[in-house]
Amino acid sequence: MATHRSRPLWSRVMRSCRLPGFRSSWPRGPLGARHLSQEKQATETHFGFETVSEEEKGGKVYHVFESVAKKYDVMNDMMSLGIHRVWKDLLLSKMHPFPGTQLLDVAGGTGDIAFRFLNYVHAQHKGKQKRQLRAQQNLSWEEIAKKYQSEEDPLGGSRVVVCDINKEMLKIGKQKARAQGHKAGLAWVLGDAEELPFDDDKFDVYTIAFGIRNVTHIDQALQEAHRVLKPGGRFLCLEFSQVNNPLISRLYDLYSFQVIPVLGEVVAGDWKSYQYLVESIRQFPSQEEFKEMIEDAGFEKVTYESLTSGIVAIHSGFKL
């Protein structure tokens, strides 16, 4: 299990001046061992199959999602033939949030996971309320009506914060939230997965769906996930992975490289962004390799479940 990093006195003083729940952007001291993004060394990394500097990759990834934001949800449906909805439902089922759960959804700009979470906890809370009322057989209909009307929080105290580095993705998410009537229990924060703007030990669950492969320093993002989770908190990641069936793998490659970029050009007017998305999937670690990375970040009881022959996988870990 990862140990807490010691902080110099000045860092602790600055931390006491922060707004509740948010971290200062003040850099950590030598014992913190982490610099701000603009101070990162310009070492090389990959952008799809292209080799670029780490600084350059951040800008390129930002441009990709800025470009595809308006058509992001439509393209997800077309590329996966709608199966991504099932994968996300399975993620929520695996999470099985309890009343009062505080969720951080990173790289969740368009709100797919957040809205599922809100619907899930609302249904859970409503079901609990009905069970309680059924157990009280002697209540009159007036008393039952009053109990429903006096319900102040339909989410039972549950909250979700959507954190994304891309303004356009957050903009689309907010528009969807208004259209779907989501107001309570939902917050939107512009932030970097590698330097989350939240205090330590703040959330019960951290989710990231189809986002971590776009992060420049995956290990750093995992360490940040561990930091912001409460002791006992859970990490859940839904991401493209390694197909474990040779025949399906060949068909999947054919579809990915020959069809998806064409769909991107026809539907979103953007071939290059979807070529990158396809290539980025092939650069992402296998299920076992990613499991080891999660463990290296300090998580315990790390497991994964491959879905649709390994096209995607859900990884789970706990901060114990």
C-alpha positions as CSV (number, residue, x, y, z in Angstrom):
1,M,0.0,0.0,0.0
2,A,1.3,3.5,-0.9
3,T,2.3,5.6,2.1
4,H,1.3,9.3,2.5
5,R,4.0,11.7,1.2
6,S,5.4,14.1,3.8
7,R,4.8,17.8,3.2
8,P,7.0,20.8,4.1
9,L,5.5,23.3,6.6
10,W,4.9,25.9,3.9
11,S,2.9,23.4,1.8
12,R,0.7,22.6,4.8
13,V,0.1,26.3,5.4
14,M,-0.9,26.8,1.8
15,R,-3.2,23.8,2.0
16,S,-5.0,25.3,4.9
17,C,-5.9,28.3,2.8
18,R,-7.6,26.3,0.1
19,L,-11.3,26.1,-0.7
20,P,-12.9,23.0,0.7
21,G,-12.4,20.0,-1.5
22,F,-10.0,21.6,-4.0
23,R,-6.2,21.5,-4.0
24,S,-3.9,24.5,-4.5
25,S,-1.9,24.6,-7.7
26,W,1.1,25.5,-5.6
27,P,4.0,23.1,-6.5
28,R,5.0,20.5,-3.9
29,G,8.3,20.7,-2.2
30,P,11.3,18.4,-2.8
31,L,9.7,15.7,-0.6
32,G,6.6,15.8,-2.7
33,A,8.6,14.7,-5.8
34,R,6.2,16.1,-8.4
35,H,6.5,19.2,-10.6
36,L,3.8,21.1,-12.4
37,S,3.1,20.1,-16.0
38,Q,5.0,22.9,-17.6
39,E,8.2,21.7,-15.8
40,K,8.0,18.1,-17.0
41,Q,11.0,17.0,-19.0
42,A,10.5,17.0,-22.8
43,T,11.1,13.2,-23.2
44,E,9.6,11.2,-26.0
45,T,6.3,9.3,-26.0
46,H,3.8,8.0,-28.5
47,F,0.8,9.7,-30.1
48,G,-0.8,6.7,-31.7
49,F,2.0,5.2,-33.8
50,E,3.8,8.6,-34.0
51,T,6.7,9.5,-31.8
52,V,6.4,12.9,-30.2
53,S,7.6,14.8,-27.2
54,E,5.5,14.5,-24.0
55,E,4.7,18.2,-24.2
56,E,3.5,17.9,-27.8
57,K,1.3,14.9,-27.0
58,G,-0.7,16.8,-24.5
59,G,-1.6,19.4,-27.1
60,K,-2.3,16.9,-29.8
61,V,-4.7,14.9,-27.6
62,Y,-6.4,18.1,-26.5
63,H,-7.0,19.0,-30.1
64,V,-8.4,15.5,-30.9
65,F,-11.1,15.7,-28.3
66,E,-11.8,19.4,-29.0
67,S,-12.3,18.4,-32.6
68,V,-14.6,15.4,-32.0
69,A,-16.6,16.7,-29.0
70,K,-19.8,17.6,-30.8
71,K,-19.9,14.2,-32.5
72,Y,-18.3,12.1,-29.7
73,D,-21.5,10.4,-28.5
74,V,-22.8,9.7,-32.1
75,M,-19.5,8.2,-33.1
76,N,-19.3,6.0,-30.0
77,D,-22.7,4.5,-31.0
78,M,-21.6,4.0,-34.6
79,M,-18.1,2.7,-33.9
80,S,-19.2,0.2,-31.3
81,L,-22.7,-0.5,-32.8
82,G,-24.1,0.7,-29.5
83,I,-22.2,-1.9,-27.4
84,H,-20.4,0.9,-25.4
85,R,-23.7,1.5,-23.6
86,V,-23.7,-2.1,-22.4
87,W,-20.1,-1.8,-21.3
88,K,-20.8,1.3,-19.3
89,D,-23.9,-0.2,-17.7
90,L,-21.7,-3.1,-16.6
91,L,-19.2,-0.7,-15.1
92,L,-22.1,0.8,-12.9
93,S,-23.3,-2.7,-12.0
94,K,-19.8,-3.6,-10.9
95,M,-19.6,-0.3,-8.9
96,H,-22.9,-0.9,-7.2
97,P,-22.8,2.5,-5.4
98,F,-24.3,2.7,-1.9
99,P,-26.3,5.7,-0.6
100,G,-24.1,8.7,-0.1
101,T,-21.4,7.6,-2.5
102,Q,-19.0,10.4,-3.6
103,L,-17.9,9.6,-7.1
104,L,-15.1,11.2,-9.1
105,D,-15.4,10.5,-12.9
106,V,-12.2,11.5,-14.6
107,A,-12.1,12.2,-18.4
108,G,-15.9,12.0,-18.3
109,G,-16.6,15.2,-20.2
110,T,-19.8,14.2,-22.0
111,G,-21.3,12.7,-18.8
112,D,-22.1,9.1,-19.8
113,I,-20.8,7.6,-16.5
114,A,-22.1,10.5,-14.4
115,F,-25.6,10.3,-15.7
116,R,-25.7,6.5,-15.3
117,F,-24.5,6.9,-11.7
118,L,-27.2,9.5,-10.9
119,N,-29.9,7.4,-12.4
120,Y,-28.6,4.3,-10.6
121,V,-28.4,5.9,-7.1
122,H,-31.8,7.6,-7.6
123,A,-33.4,4.3,-8.5
124,Q,-31.7,2.6,-5.5
125,H,-32.8,5.4,-3.1
126,K,-36.4,5.3,-4.5
127,G,-36.5,1.5,-4.1
128,K,-35.3,1.8,-0.5
129,Q,-38.0,4.4,0.2
130,K,-40.7,2.1,-1.2
131,R,-39.5,-0.8,0.9
132,Q,-39.6,1.3,4.0
133,L,-43.1,2.4,3.3
134,R,-44.3,-1.1,2.6
135,A,-42.9,-2.2,5.9
136,Q,-45.1,0.4,7.6
137,Q,-48.5,-1.1,6.8
138,N,-50.5,1.1,9.2
139,L,-49.7,4.4,7.4
140,S,-52.6,6.3,5.9
141,W,-52.3,7.6,2.3
142,E,-51.8,11.1,3.7
143,E,-48.9,10.0,5.7
144,I,-47.4,8.2,2.8
145,A,-47.8,11.3,0.6
146,K,-46.1,13.5,3.2
147,K,-43.1,11.1,3.4
148,Y,-42.6,11.4,-0.4
149,Q,-43.1,15.2,-0.4
150,S,-40.7,15.7,2.6
151,E,-37.9,13.8,0.8
152,E,-35.2,16.5,0.5
153,D,-32.5,14.6,-1.4
154,P,-33.6,12.1,-4.0
155,L,-30.0,10.8,-4.3
156,G,-29.6,9.9,-0.7
157,G,-26.5,12.1,-0.3
158,S,-24.7,10.7,-3.4
159,R,-22.7,13.1,-5.5
160,V,-20.6,12.9,-8.7
161,V,-17.9,15.3,-9.9
162,V,-17.0,15.1,-13.6
163,C,-13.4,16.1,-14.2
164,D,-12.1,16.6,-17.7
165,I,-9.1,18.5,-19.1
166,N,-11.0,19.5,-22.3
167,K,-13.4,22.5,-22.2
168,E,-15.3,21.4,-25.2
169,M,-16.1,18.0,-23.8
170,L,-17.3,19.5,-20.6
171,K,-19.4,22.0,-22.6
172,I,-21.2,19.1,-24.3
173,G,-21.6,17.3,-21.0
174,K,-23.3,20.3,-19.4
175,Q,-25.6,20.6,-22.4
176,K,-26.6,17.0,-22.1
177,A,-27.2,17.4,-18.4
178,R,-29.6,20.2,-18.9
179,A,-31.4,18.3,-21.7
180,Q,-31.8,15.2,-19.4
181,G,-32.8,17.2,-16.4
182,H,-29.7,16.4,-14.3
183,K,-29.1,19.2,-11.7
184,A,-28.7,17.9,-8.2
185,G,-25.6,16.0,-7.1
186,L,-23.6,16.9,-10.2
187,A,-20.5,19.2,-10.5
188,W,-18.2,19.9,-13.5
189,V,-14.5,20.6,-13.0
190,L,-11.8,21.4,-15.5
191,G,-8.8,19.5,-14.4
192,D,-5.8,17.2,-15.4
193,A,-5.9,13.5,-14.5
194,E,-2.2,13.8,-13.7
195,E,-2.6,16.7,-11.3
196,L,-6.2,16.5,-9.9
197,P,-7.4,19.7,-8.2
198,F,-8.8,17.8,-5.2
199,D,-7.7,17.1,-1.6
200,D,-6.4,13.8,-0.4
201,D,-8.9,11.1,0.7
202,K,-12.0,12.8,-0.7
203,F,-13.9,10.3,-2.9
204,D,-15.4,6.8,-2.4
205,V,-15.1,5.8,-6.0
206,Y,-12.9,6.9,-8.9
207,T,-13.9,6.0,-12.4
208,I,-12.2,6.6,-15.8
209,A,-13.9,5.3,-19.0
210,F,-12.0,5.3,-22.3
211,G,-9.7,8.1,-21.0
212,I,-6.6,6.8,-19.4
213,R,-4.9,5.6,-22.6
214,N,-4.9,9.3,-23.7
215,V,-3.0,10.4,-20.6
216,T,0.7,11.1,-21.2
217,H,1.9,9.7,-17.8
218,I,-0.5,6.8,-16.9
219,D,1.5,6.0,-13.8
220,Q,1.1,9.5,-12.5
221,A,-2.7,9.5,-13.2
222,L,-3.0,6.2,-11.3
223,Q,-1.1,7.7,-8.3
224,E,-3.4,10.7,-8.3
225,A,-6.4,8.3,-8.4
226,H,-5.0,6.6,-5.3
227,R,-4.3,9.9,-3.6
228,V,-7.9,11.4,-3.9
229,L,-9.7,8.2,-2.9
230,K,-10.6,7.6,0.8
231,P,-9.2,4.6,2.6
232,G,-11.4,1.7,1.4
233,G,-12.2,3.6,-1.8
234,R,-12.4,1.9,-5.2
235,F,-10.7,2.5,-8.5
236,L,-12.6,1.4,-11.6
237,C,-11.3,1.8,-15.2
238,L,-13.1,0.8,-18.4
239,E,-10.7,0.8,-21.3
240,F,-10.0,-0.8,-24.6
241,S,-7.7,-3.7,-24.1
242,Q,-6.1,-6.8,-25.8
243,V,-8.4,-9.1,-27.8
244,N,-7.8,-12.7,-26.7
245,N,-9.3,-14.5,-29.7
246,P,-7.0,-14.7,-32.8
247,L,-9.9,-14.7,-35.4
248,I,-11.8,-11.9,-33.6
249,S,-8.5,-10.0,-33.3
250,R,-7.9,-10.0,-37.1
251,L,-11.5,-9.0,-37.8
252,Y,-11.3,-6.3,-35.2
253,D,-8.1,-4.9,-36.7
254,L,-9.6,-4.8,-40.1
255,Y,-12.7,-3.0,-38.8
256,S,-10.6,-0.6,-36.7
257,F,-8.2,0.5,-39.4
258,Q,-10.4,0.3,-42.5
259,V,-13.8,1.4,-41.2
260,I,-13.5,3.6,-38.1
261,P,-11.4,6.4,-39.8
262,V,-13.8,6.4,-42.7
263,L,-16.7,6.8,-40.3
264,G,-14.9,9.6,-38.6
265,E,-14.5,11.4,-41.9
266,V,-18.1,10.9,-43.0
267,V,-19.8,11.6,-39.7
268,A,-17.4,14.0,-37.9
269,G,-15.4,15.3,-40.8
270,D,-12.2,14.1,-39.1
271,W,-10.2,11.2,-40.4
272,K,-7.0,11.9,-38.4
273,S,-8.6,12.0,-34.9
274,Y,-10.2,8.6,-35.4
275,Q,-7.0,7.2,-36.9
276,Y,-5.3,8.3,-33.7
277,L,-8.0,6.8,-31.5
278,V,-7.5,3.4,-33.2
279,E,-3.8,3.6,-33.0
280,S,-3.9,4.6,-29.3
281,I,-5.8,1.4,-28.5
282,R,-2.9,-0.7,-29.9
283,Q,-0.4,1.2,-27.8
284,F,-2.2,0.6,-24.5
285,P,-0.9,-2.1,-22.2
286,S,-2.5,-5.6,-22.0
287,Q,-4.9,-6.5,-19.2
288,E,-2.1,-8.1,-17.1
289,E,0.4,-5.3,-17.7
290,F,-2.2,-2.6,-16.8
291,K,-3.1,-4.6,-13.7
292,E,0.6,-4.5,-12.6
293,M,0.6,-0.7,-13.2
294,I,-2.4,-0.3,-10.9
295,E,-0.8,-2.3,-8.2
296,D,2.4,-0.3,-8.6
297,A,0.3,2.9,-7.8
298,G,-0.5,1.4,-4.4
299,F,-3.9,-0.3,-5.1
300,E,-4.7,-3.7,-3.6
301,K,-7.0,-6.6,-4.6
302,V,-6.6,-5.6,-8.2
303,T,-8.7,-7.6,-10.6
304,Y,-10.0,-7.2,-14.2
305,E,-12.8,-8.6,-16.3
306,S,-12.4,-8.8,-20.1
307,L,-15.6,-8.0,-22.1
308,T,-16.5,-8.8,-25.7
309,S,-13.4,-11.1,-26.1
310,G,-11.1,-8.6,-24.6
311,I,-12.0,-5.6,-26.8
312,V,-12.5,-3.8,-23.5
313,A,-11.7,-4.6,-19.9
314,I,-12.9,-3.3,-16.5
315,H,-10.1,-3.1,-14.0
316,S,-10.8,-2.7,-10.3
317,G,-8.6,-1.9,-7.3
318,F,-9.0,-0.7,-3.7
319,K,-7.1,1.8,-1.6
320,L,-6.6,-0.2,1.6
